[in-house]
C-alpha cells in the first residue's frame, strides 16, 4: 500500500476541507504502509505456493501412474503363475485357483485405491487452479 493513490486522494480531499496549510501526519501511517507492503509480498507468496502445489500434484500423479502400470504388469504375470505347484493335480489346481483369487483381490483393491487417489488429486488440482481467481484488491 506504500503511499498509494488512495492515500494521496484522501490527503488531497482532506486538504480541500482543511486548507492548503493543513499538516497531514503522514508519519502516523508509516506502520500501516510497511504492513501493507508485507501483505503484498505475502499475497505474491500464495501464488508461488499454488504453482508449487500444482507441480507437486503432477509429480504425484506421474509417480502413481508408474506404480499402477507396474502393478498391472505384475497382475498379468500372476495370472499365469502356478506358484511352483502342478496344476494337473486336482489338489494343486485348487490351491493355485485359491491363491489367484487372493492376488486378484489384492490387485483390484490396489487399483481402487489408486483410482480414488487420482480422483482426489484431480479435484485438488481443480481447486488450486480456481484459487488463481482470488486476486488481492
N, C-alpha and C positions, 0 to 999 in steps of 0.2 A: 504494500500500500504506500510505500515511501512517497511522501507528499504527492498524493495522486491528484488527478484533475478534480475529483470530488471534493477533496480538501481545499484545493485552490478556489473552487467555486464557492464553497461555504465561507471561506475567508473574504472573498470579494463581496458576496451578498451581505455579510455582517458589516463590512466597512461601508457599504452603501447606507446602512442604517446608523452605524456609529460615527461615521465621518472618516475622511482620509487620514486624519491624525491618530485614529484609534490604534492601540497596540494590541495585536493578537498574540497571545503567549504560545508561539509555535513549540517552544521547548517542552511544554507540558505534553505534547503529542509524540515526542521522541520515542518513548517506550512503546506506544501503540504502533508507530511506523516500523520500529525494529521487529516487534512481534508479527506484524503483517508480512514483513519480508521473510521471516522464518516460516510463517504459514504457507507462503507462496512456494518456498522450497519444498516444504512437506507435501504439498499437493503434487509438485513435479515428481517427488519420490513415489507417490501412489502409481503414477503411470509407469515408472520403471519397474516397480514390483509386479504390476499387472502383466507387463511384457515378459518378465522373468517367469511368472507362473504359467503363462501360455506356453512358453518354451519348455518348461519342465513337464507340463502335461503331455506335450507332444513326445518328449523323451520317454515318459512312462508308457504311453500308448505304443510307441515303437518297440520298446522292450517287451511289453505284454504280447504284442503280435508275434515276436520271435518265440516266446515261450509257447504260445498257442500253436504255432506252426510245428515246433519240435514235439509237442505233445501229440498232435495229430499224426505225425510221422511215427512216433513210438506206438500209438494206438494201432496203426496199421500193421506194425511189426508184431505186436502182441496178438493180433487176430490169427496169425499163423503159428503161434508158439505152442509147442507141445510140452514145455517145461521138463524136458528130459524123460517124459513118460512115453509109453507105446499106445497110441490112440486106436490100435487094432484090438487091444484088450479092453473088454467092456468096463472093467473097474477103473482102468486108467482113463478111458474115454470120459467116464462120468466125472472123475476128478478134474480133468482138463476142462470140460464144459463148465463145471462149477467155478473154477479159477477164472475162466474167461468172463463169466458173469460178474465176478468181483471187480476185475480190471475194467470191464465195460462201464460199470457204475462209477468207478474212480474217474475214468476219462470223461464221462458225461457230467459228473459233478464239477470237475475242474473246468470244463467248457462253460457250464452255467455260471461259475464264479467269475470267469473272465468276461463273459457277456455282460453280467451285472456291473462289473468294474468299469468296462468300457462305456456302458450306458451312463454311469455316474460321471466319468471323466468327460464325456461329450457334453453332459449337462453343465458341469463346472466350466468348461471352456466357453459355452454359450453365455454364461453369466459374466465371465471375465470380459468377453467381447462387449457385452452390454454395459459394463462399468465405464467404458470409454465415453458413454453418453453423459456421464455425470461430470460436468465441467465446473470449475470454480467460477463464480460470477465475477 
